Every structure is written in C-alpha cells, then in structure tokens.
Amino acid sequence: MAEKLIQLRIDDEIRDKADAVFKRQGLSTQGAIKMFLTQVANTGHSPFDNLFSDPNK
C-alpha cells in the first residue's frame, strides 16, 4: 500500500494540549490522526457531517 505524507501547521499550544489528551489514551497525535482518517474512509462519514449545513433543508 502506497502512503502519502500529510503536513499541517498548528499552534504550539493546541498541539501540546492535544498531545496530552492522546497520551492519556495511549496514543500519539500522529496515530490519532491516522485513526480518524481511517474511520472516515471506512464509514464514509465525518464528525463534521451536517455541521455547516442548514438542518431545516
């Protein structure tokens, strides 16, 4: 399986806080992001579904 590199910039404080949360769960931030993307790919759904759409439409 071929892999692609994803890079992003994030504020240091946000990264540090997220790292601490994931560490308590036994995860790295990289591992958590991989899990998130895998779950979205496997289910076809995102936690952001309907977040920006009008629920009355």
C-alpha positions as CSV (number, residue, x, y, z in Angstrom):
1,M,0.0,0.0,0.0
2,A,1.4,3.4,-1.0
3,E,1.4,6.1,1.6
4,K,1.1,9.9,1.3
5,L,2.6,12.5,3.6
6,I,0.2,15.0,5.1
7,Q,1.7,18.1,6.7
8,L,-0.1,20.8,8.6
9,R,0.7,23.8,10.8
10,I,-1.0,24.1,14.1
11,D,-0.5,26.5,17.0
12,D,2.0,25.1,19.6
13,E,-0.5,25.4,22.5
14,I,-3.2,23.5,20.6
15,R,-0.7,20.7,19.6
16,D,0.6,20.4,23.2
17,K,-2.9,20.1,24.6
18,A,-4.0,17.6,22.0
19,D,-0.7,15.6,22.6
20,A,-1.5,15.4,26.3
21,V,-5.1,14.1,25.7
22,F,-3.9,11.5,23.2
23,K,-1.0,10.4,25.5
24,R,-3.5,9.7,28.3
25,Q,-5.3,7.4,25.9
26,G,-2.1,5.7,24.9
27,L,-2.0,7.3,21.5
28,S,0.3,9.7,19.7
29,T,-1.1,12.6,17.8
30,Q,0.0,11.0,14.5
31,G,-1.7,7.7,15.5
32,A,-4.9,9.5,16.5
33,I,-5.0,11.4,13.1
34,K,-4.4,8.1,11.2
35,M,-7.3,6.5,13.2
36,F,-9.6,9.5,12.4
37,L,-8.9,9.4,8.7
38,T,-9.2,5.6,8.6
39,Q,-12.6,5.8,10.3
40,V,-13.8,8.5,7.9
41,A,-12.6,6.5,4.9
42,N,-14.1,3.2,6.2
43,T,-17.5,4.6,7.2
44,G,-17.9,7.4,4.6
45,H,-19.0,9.7,7.4
46,S,-17.3,12.5,9.2
47,P,-17.9,14.0,12.6
48,F,-18.3,17.3,10.7
49,D,-21.3,15.9,8.6
50,N,-24.1,18.5,8.8
51,L,-22.0,20.9,10.8
52,F,-22.1,23.6,8.2
53,S,-25.4,22.8,6.6
54,D,-28.9,24.0,7.5
55,P,-30.7,21.2,9.3
56,N,-34.1,22.5,8.0
57,K,-33.2,21.8,4.4
